[in-house]
Amino acid sequence: MARSGLSLLVAAALMIGAGNGWSAPSGTLRFGTNQQVDDWETLTKANGTYTSLVYEGLVELAPDGVKIVPKLATQWTESPTKLEFTLRTGVTFHDGTPFDAAAVVKNLERIRDTPSQWRYIMAAVDKITAVDATQVQITLKQPAPNLLPNLARRGAYMISPQALDSGKWKTAPVGTGPWKYEVKDSIRGLRTVVSFYEAYYAPQAVGPRRIEVTHIVDADSLYNALRTGQVDIVWTNPSLATRAEADGLKTTWFPSVLWHLQMMDTVKVFNSQKLRQAICYATNPQDFLDGALGGHGKIHTHRLRAGQPGYSADIKGYPFDLAKAKQLMAELGNPKVEFTLATFDTQRTIAELFRSQMAQIGIEVKIDQMTFGQFFSTFRSGKYPAAILTDSADTGPYDYYLYHFAPTGAGNPLRTPFPPIDDAVRAALAATDPATQDAAWRTMIKVIDEQALDCGFFDYTAYWAYNPKKVGNIVSTIGDVAVFRYADARVISR
């Protein structure tokens, strides 16, 4: 399969500032967040709140969270055995080190050789070669349709080779991004400051000249900091977003991740297709959107988003239908079913709503509530048969399979085999043309849907509140949590 980044996209990216009313970076953007930075190691971060300030990757995601567009690479070609990049010229790291193919090889080899959440994306890589200063070739041991989408995410940021060699990158980050880290102005644990890198290759694509990120623990304190003018924009929740609008501030929301009911024990607890279908019909994601997420968001029929391989508008999923759910339970003889749902503190409303939904068809759900840290370390241990959360990044059908249905998948703790799904994946990986591959992925999604192995898909909505007299043009990338597109933001006054 071949895919190229078109020169037209590159030109558009370099001219992005023209349509937004600024020709050079200006002003200071002050951002309040509940996220905290402990160090600058890109491979251990749960989001790009801080790392996206100073680092860039070869490619990145468009705001729709699906389309892959050029960044440090201007174009690429992709096949089942090879991925090749043409690099942008005239780019330097913040320490003056040239960005070239050797730097890319060093960074990709580090990702491949360092134990982390990102190492798996390089599992299919055989060799990484600098063909010349502007050409990098990745040779594959096997097809890897998830490699490029994952390289578009924060795990594949490029770090200065000099910083990597010195071992200082964790405390003194050095990337190619629009801003460089200002250690003298930053206060560890409280405020992180970056300023525009004067040698940046696309200054007209950058809004703020300086960004100050302040760590504030809770939502109420964040909102008060915005209301009193200490910061210009903050992460917030639905109830405070409503208050912000009433106070004359502005808010925006976006789908940060796609959540759904994960039935991880299809061997004992959810061992009947008809039972799973009843549960799916009785699950009403609209209740979750209305009760916990401010009424914003979209209900989806399956795991993939429009534009991704394997997406099918023909999959209708399991729209809320209580009568149908009760009918299926009656056909089963109304069995006594009970299970424990693992959940965490800020998800309590969704968990309680789900418990009420299941009670309507005679299923008893017990809730085991814990902190998010406890939840994240135990919900896939095999102890809990179900959870409501995202399962993997929005990187397409292969990562979805690897997480939830592969024998070694983290979301398949009982190592349950799914032969029809395995067959569809093998067909997709063996395909030599995009149409055949896409058809195989659609087959996988169809099997999952027919067997009701996953359902209840909905957007988990995130909110920003901001002062429109100070900042504007707040754009987020779907699926990229806890951060907005800093370069697109515009500082109105400072």
N, C-alpha and C positions, 0 to 999 in steps of 0.2 A: 504494500500500500504506500502511496506517495502523498506527501503533503508539503506545501511550500508556503513560507511567509512572503507575501507579495510586497514588492517595493512600494506600491501605493500605500499599504498599511504603514510602512516605515515613515514615508513622507507625512502621512496624516498624524502619526504620533509626534513627529518633530515639530509640527505646526499647531499642536493642540491649544497653545496659549492664545492664538490669534482670535479665535471665536469667543474667548472668555473675557476679553477686555484688558489683558495685561501683556506686556512684551518682555518683562523681566521679573524675576522674583522680588517680592516686596512685602514688608510687614512681618509681624510676629504672630504666629498662631499659638494660642494657649489651650491645651487639651487636658481635660481631667479624666482619669480612668481608674478603674478598680484593679487593673492589671499591674503587676510589679515586675521589675527586671532584677534578676539576681546576677547574671553575667550575660555575655554576648555570644555564647555558643549557639549557633544557628540550629544545630541538630537536636537540641533538647527543648526547644520552645513550642508551647502549645498554640501559639498564634504569632502574628507579625506585628503586634502593637509597637514594639521597639525596633526589632531587626529590620523592618521594611523602611525605616528612616535612613539607614546607611547602606543597606545591601540591595543588590539586584541579581536577578537570574538571567539565564540565556533567553528565556521566553517568559511570558506572564499571561494571566487570564484577563480577558475583557470583563467589564462590569457584569455581564450576564452569567459569569462563573463557568462558562462552557468553552467559548471561543478562545483559542490560543493565539496570541499575537507576539510580534517580535519585541525583544528588549536588547540584551547584549548580543544576541544573534539576530542578524537581519533576515535570514531565511534558513530553511532546513528541508531535507528530504528524508522520508521514512519508508522503510521496507521491512519485511519480516526478519531480515538478517542484519540490518544496518540502520543507523541513525546518524546523519551527517549535518553539521552546522557550519554556516558561514558567519564569521564574527564581525561585529561592528568595529571599524577602525577609528583611531584617534581618541580612544578611551583610556583613562588612567585611574588607578586607585587613588585614594585620598593621600597616600604617602608618596605619590609620584610614580609608583611602579606601573609599567605598561600593562594593560589588559591584552592578553594574546592567547593563542592556543595552548601554550605551555601552562599558563595560569589556569585555564579551564581543565586541563588534564589533571593537574595537581588537586584541584578542588573536587572533581568527580571521583578521583581515586580515594580521596579522604572520606567521601560519603560511602563509597563501596567498602572501605576497610575499617570504618569506625562503628562499633556496636551502637545502634540508636534506632529510633522509630523509622528512620529513613533508609536504613541499610537494605531493607527488603526490595526497594524499588530498583536496586542495582543487581538483583539476584540473577537476572538473565544476561548480564554484561560479561562478555569474554575479554574484550580489550578496548582501551581508550587511547586513541592515537592523535598526536598533533601532526597532521599532514603537512601543513606549513603554518605560518604565523596567524592566518585567518581561517583555517579549516580544521575542524575537529571531527574525527570519525569514531563512532561507537559501534563495535562489532558485537553481535549478539549470539549467545549460545542457543537461544530459542526465541520464538516470537514474544514480544513484550509490548502489547498495545497500551499498557498503563505507564510506560516509561516517560513518554513525552508529557502527558498530563501531570505527572508527578514532578517533572522537572520545572513545570510552570508554577510550582508552589514553593513555599518558604524554605523547604529542606535543601534546595539546590542553589542557594545564594552563593555568589562568588566573593571570596575573601582574599585579600592581598597575600600573595605567596610569601612576601617578606614578613608580614605579620604572623602567618602560620609558622614560618621557620623560627621566628623569635619566641613563639609561644605566648605572645602578649594579646592575641586577638580577643580572648575572653574578657579582658578588662579594658582594652583599648581597641575598639572595633575599627577596621579599615576596609571599606567597601568601595564600590563605584557609584553609589547612589547620589541623589541630589544634595544631600546634607552630610556633613561630617560631624563627628561627636566632639562636643566641647566639654572636656573633663573639668576644666577650671570653673565652669558655670554650673555644673551638675552637682547634685547632692544625693549621695547614694541612698536609695530607699524612698526618696521623696520627689526629686525633680531631675529629669533628664533633658538636656538641652543639645540641640543640633543647629548648625548654621550652614547656609548655602555653600557648596563647594564650587569655588570660582572657575575651576577647570571642567565643570560638568559639560558633557557633550550636547545637551539639549536644554539650555537655560529657558527657552521660550515655552517649554512644557511644564515648568515649575511655578506654582503659585507663591507660597510663603518663602520668605528669605530665612526666617528663623522659626523654629518650633520648640516650644517648651511643654513637656509632658509631665504632669503632676499626678502622683499616685495618691488616691484618696480611697479609703477602704469601702465605705458603704454608699448606697444610692442616694440616701437623704443628704449626706454630707456633700456628695458630688453636686447635687442639685443646688444646694445652698451656695456652693462656691461659684456656680454659674450665675445664680440670681444676684449675688452681691458683686459680681464683676471680677472675681479672682481669676476665672478662666472664661474662655469663649465658647467652648463646646465640651459636652460630657456624654459618656455612656449613661443611659438611664433605663427605667422600666416603664411598662404601659401606664401605670397610675400616675407616675411623676410626669410622663409625657403629656398626659391630659392637663395636669396642673400647669405645666410650662406653657401650653397654648393659651390657657386662661390668663397667665401672667404676661402675655404679650411676647413670649419667646417663640421660636420655631422648633419643630421636630421633624424628623424623617425616620422611616423604618425600612428594613430590608430583610429578606430571608437569609439568616446567617447560616443555618444548616437545615437539613431535611431529617426529621425525626419519624419514627414509626414504632409499632409494637413488634418487638423481637421475641418470637417463640423459639427459644433455644433448645428446649427439651421436646422434640417431636417423637421421642422413643416411648416415654411413659405418660407424661402429663398431657401433651397435645398429640396423641398417637392416632387420632382419627381425622381424616380429611374433612368429614362432615362437621366434627366438633370445631376444627379450626375455622371452617367457613362460618359457622354460627358465631364464633367469637369475632370474626372480621366484620360480619354484618351488624353486630351489636356495638361495635366500636364507632364512636362518633367524633372524629377529629375536630369538627366545628365547635363542639363543646370546649375543647382545649384552646382553640383560637379565641373564643369569646370569653372564657373564664380566666385564662391565664396570660393571654398574649395581646390583649387590647383589641381583639376582633380583626386584626390584620393578618394576612398570610393566605396561603393557598393550600387546598387539599389536593393531593396527587394520587394517581391510580397505581403507580409503581415507583421503583427506586430511582429510575433514570430521569434526567431532565431533557426537554426538547433540545435537539441538536447533538446529543451524545449518541454514539453507536449503540444500537439495540433499543433505542426509544421507539415506542409504538403507541400511537393515539388510539389504536384498536383495543388496547387493554383497558377494560372498564373497571377493573378492580372490584372492590366491595363497598359500594355506597351504603350509607347508614340505612338499614331496613330492619327494624326491630321485629316486625311480623315474620319476616323470612328467617331471622335468627331463631325465634321461638319455634317456628315450624321445624327447623332442622334439629333443634334440641328434642322436640317431641318425637321425631323420627328415630332418634337415638334412645328413646325411652326416658328422657329427662334424667340423665345420669347425675349423680352427685359429683361435682367437680370443684376442687379447691386448689389454689396455688398461691405462692408468695411472690409478690412483685417487689423487686429491689428498686429503691428510689432514693433521692437525696433531698435535702432541706428545701432548696428553692424550686423543686419540682413537685412539691406536695399537692398543690391544687390539681395538677394534671393527674397525679396518682389517685387522688380521691374521686375525681370525676370518672376515671376509668373503673374504679371499684364499683361505683354506683351503676355504671353502664352494664357491667357484668352481672350485678345482682338482679337486673331485670330479666335475665335468662337463666337464673338459678345457679350461677357460678359464684362461689365465695372467693374473694381476693383478699389476702392478708397483705398488709404493707409493712415492709421492713425499711424504715427511713434511717438515713445516715448522712454524714457529711459527704460532699462530692469526692473528696480524696478517698474516703472509705469505699464509697460506691464504685469509683473507677477501678479500684484495686481488687474488688470482689465480685462484681455483678456478672463477670464472664468466667467465674471459677468453676461452674458446674453445680454450685449450691442452689442457684436461683434459676427457675425455668423460664422466666420472662423479665423483660425490662422495656422501657420506652425511652429511646434515645436514637441518635444517629448511629449508623453502624460503621461507616468508613467515609473517607473523603469523597467529594463529588468528582471522582476521577474516572467514572465510567464502569461498564459491566464487569471488566476483569477484576478490578479491586473489590467490587461488590462480591463476586464469587470467592475470591481468595479469603475475604474476611468471614463470610457467613456460611458458605457451603462447601468449601474445600475441606478435606479430612483434617488438615492441620490449621484451619482457620481459627482465629481468636474468638470469633462469634459462633463457633461450632464446638463448644467445650466438651460435648459428649462424643465428638468425632463421628457423627452420624454420616453414613454414606448417602449420597443423592445421585445414583447412576444416571438418570436422564439428564440431569443438569451437567454432570461431568461430560457426558457425550456431546452436549451442545457446546461446551467450552472447548473440547478437543477439536470440534469442527471449526469453531471460530479461529482458533490458533493455527489450524492447518490451511485456512483459506488464503488464497493468493491474490484476491481482488476484494475491494471494499464492499461491494454488494453482497458477495457470498458471506463475508465475515459478519456484516450487519444482520443478515438473515439468521445466522447461527445465534447471535446474541439475542435477537428477538425471540428465537425459540426458547432460550434459557429463561427469559422474562415470562414467557407464556406458561412454561412449566411451573415456575414459582407461583404465578397467579392462580393457575388451575388447582394446584395443590394447597393453596392458601397457606403457604409457608411464611409469607410476610404480608402485612397489610397495615392499614391505618396511617398512611403517609401524610405528613403535614409539615409546613414550614415552621421552624422555630424562629420567631420574629425578634429582631434586635432593634433598639431605638437609640437615636442620638437627639439631644436637645442642644440648641445653640442660640446665641444672640445674633440676630440677623443684621444688627447695626455694626457688628464687628467682623463676622465671617459669612461666607456664602459658598455655593456650589459644592455642597457636601455629597459626595458620591461614594457608594460602597460597592464591593464586589460580592455577588451572591456566593455564599458558602465560605467567605473569609471572615471569621469571627473576630470581634473585639477591636476592629480597626477600620478606618475609612481610607480612601485614596488621598493621601496627604498632598500629593503634587497637584491634584485637581482643585483643592480648596483655594478659596480666594480671601485674602485679608482685606476687608473694606476700609478699616481705619485702625491706626495705632500710632 
